[in-house]
Amino acid sequence: MLRLLSQGAAPALLIIEDVHWADTATLDLIRFLGRRIARVRALILITYRDEEVDARSPVRTVLGEAPVGSVERMTLEPLSLAAVMSLAAKAGRRAEELYALTAGNPFLVTEALAVEGDVPTEAVRDSTLARASRLCESARVVLEAVSLFPRHAETAVVADLVKGVIDTGLDDCVEKGMLSLQGGLVQFRHELARRAIEGSIAPTRRRALHQKIVDVLKRRTDARASEIAHHAERAQDIAALLKFARLAGEDAAKAGAPREAASHFAAMLRHRDHLQPAMMVETLERHADQAYLMGSADLAMISMAEAAELRRRAHDTLKLGQDLTRLTRFAWMCARRTEAERFVDEAIAVLQQAPPGPELAWAYSHQSQLDMLASRRDSAIGWGERALKLARQLGENEIIIHALGNIGSAKSDDRGATSLPELAQSFDLAVAGKYHDHVERASCNLSCSHYWRRDYESALAYIERGVAYADTLDLSHWEGYLRGWRAMVWLDQGDLSRAEEEAQEICSRSYAAETYRFPALIALARVRIRRGDQDAETPFEAARRLATAMAEPQRTVYVAMLVAEEAWLQNDAAAPTVREAKSLLSEVHAVAEQRDARWVAEDAALWLYMLGEPVGETAKFASPFREHCEGRWEAAADSWRTRGRPYEEALALSGGDEDAQRQALEIFDRLGAAPAAARVRKQLRAGGSRAVPRGPIAGTRANAAGLTRRQVEVLGLVGEGLSNTEIARRLCISAKTAEHHVSAIMARLDAPTRQKAAAAARARGLLK
């Protein structure tokens, strides 16, 4: 071997893999070559797993005998979170969960990505069990005991479980890299390995071990209720489970951890046959409250509806009214407004039979909220004031926060009010009291109120504050809702690409309550209509379904505006979409005028004007809606420009003289609003204008393969290995549309399969 390494003019390279499994002869060869490596022009690359080579391993002895200066050691760190995110994105998986499961171990990451879910694959399981089989008997006993703890175990608890073998067993597990020890806590280095060991224990033995853990923890004064509940359920110790899951749920709720609290109450409900009637209904209510707070209004509604029925049978007036009020909020979040109105009507009727208390104040405030959302301004303020008065008498701070939010939002449409004191007070009180859901609700109320006043700077400031708060507490549903409004702001400001990226990311998510996706759906549909994309229908139809179910002018107006804009872009007065748009706009405009919902009336009126319909009285309209709807295009364009709304500025200019129309064309081209630009070009040519600019090069001619912008985006996801269904979900398009895009890409690249299309794209520099 030494002679072979010495031959030839070029340096030689010898690679010896997995030396942790090397036999004696191989180690002798490495020792022999290592002592003589300085004589030859060669590099010997040796790899081994750190966790397989402990201090007594002959591998360390062999490497230690190599001459100083002839050995360079390179430690391969686990994959970083950024690296795992890159790999996970290609598989459409969540990187944070994957990283937590694998700790960045490349082998475990690769194996986990190879299958759906996070259960250990056969390769991971076999590798883990093979390593465990090489441990001494006491180490295997310790390993099994630690595997029953989902995160980490206290060494004192493990010692109590495996009496007499903790010292030798734990040392062997740590030296062999199966477990890590920090302070008094021991845990597996990788979660997938823990699950593999846990799954290898026979069911009856596993249940008995969990019972031993329950008994040990119950003797300890510092044991957490959640930990005892976890092991009690797996030991099928129902009495212990019900006792400690209730305590754990209460602790989690107080700590502001609704997801954890809901899981504990759900564990109790899985054994409802063992619950007394009073505990049963109380657990249902607690589960509903925490499920709602974690963003699962659908689960909350199921549990609370069952609880309300039990309260009704027990003739418990106050609790029934309280549950009906909660159902009002849950139903609204699930876009079931008709049911929400029925619930709150019954709640008020039931609670007015009893002396006034916090339950009635809550019902009043929820009626105020429904009226506010439906733009019934006077009614919302009236019910809100009744709730606020009663809440202040009772010293109920949370109800005060809720009522102030309703009153402030209802008053925000009053153009005479320069500030929104009730909303600001609602937010401040919610933050001070750590009412996390109310903080996010107040953030949304403040953001939307300023957005509808076209005060984008303030709207963005409140959005950013709310997003940061939600991100800190993992309130992803509120974060998504606020980011949807951020996309709306960016769209209004003319940043279509940024708005699309933000909206598309939110629309690709799944929420228990679709309401959280509404602003993002509207923003995405509007971007695609303005760009002339063929994929606007998917987000539009989802938004239409929500708006129809919620029956609120603040939502139906956006659907009407989308239909109207599409109709205007078609430039065909006889088209069915024009009649549909005029009908929708007229209906929502009439409702807005009746309820004095100023911003809704203005938006509806603007698009009625664009479709050639008279809009009636405009004196109440704010600038630039007033000038625009009165046909004063120059003043309207100036006002739109001042407010940073380039698309609307171009709309106004398109109704002016030839110079104005050319300015409109330039703006539409700059924004990438191809359909609007095409309409103005046609308008200019019809008016006899000459030398009308042709506009920017089309996207299909801007790349070597002749792909559209959307096809390039789809191609990137094909390159990541995503299926048509996964592509559709990621881009918020229909599966059929995704299929058409993929087929078109394969045809353009002359590739018979998706894989060959991706390979061809990389070869041509279209993919990295």
Buried (B, 14 or more C-beta within 10 A) or exposed (E): EEEEBEEEEEEBEBEBEEBBEBEEEEBEBBBEBBEBBEEBEBEBEBEBBEBBBBEEBEBEEBBEEBEEEEBEEEEEEBBEBEBBBEBBBEBBBEBEBBBBBBBBBBBBBBBBBEEEEBEBBEBBBEBBBEBBEEBBEBBBBBBBBBBBBBEBBBBEBBBBBBEEBBEBBBBBBBBBBBBBBEEEBBBBBBBBBBBBBBBBBEEEEBBEBBBBBBBBBBEBEEBBBBBBBBBBBBBEBBEBBBBBBBBBBBBBBEEBBBBBBBBBBBBBBEBEEEBEEEBBBBBBBBBBBBBBBBBBBBBBBBBBBBBBBBBBEEEBBBBBBBBBBBBBBBBBBBBBBEBBBBBBBBBBEBBEEEEBBBBBBBBBBBBBBBBBBBBBBEBBBBBBBBBBEBBBEBEBBBBBBBBBBBBBBBBBBEEEEEEBEBBBBBBBBBBEBEBBBBBBBBBBBBBBBBBBBBBBEBBBBBBBBBBEBBEEBEBBBBBBBBBBBBBBBBBBBBBBEBBBBBBBBBBBBEBBBBBBBBBBBBBBBBBBBBBBBEBBBBBBBBBBBBBEBBBBBBBBBBBBBBBBBBBBBEBEEEEEBBEBBBEBBBBBBBBBBEBBBBBBBBBBBBBBBBBEBEBEEBEEBEBBBBBBBBEBBBBBBBBBBEBBBBBBBBBBBBBBEEEBBBBBBBBBBEBBBBBBBBBBBEBBEEEEBEEBEEBEEEBBEEBEBBBBBBBBBBBBBBBBBBBBEBBBBBBBBBBEBBBBBBEBBBEBBEBEEBEEBBBBBEEEEBBE
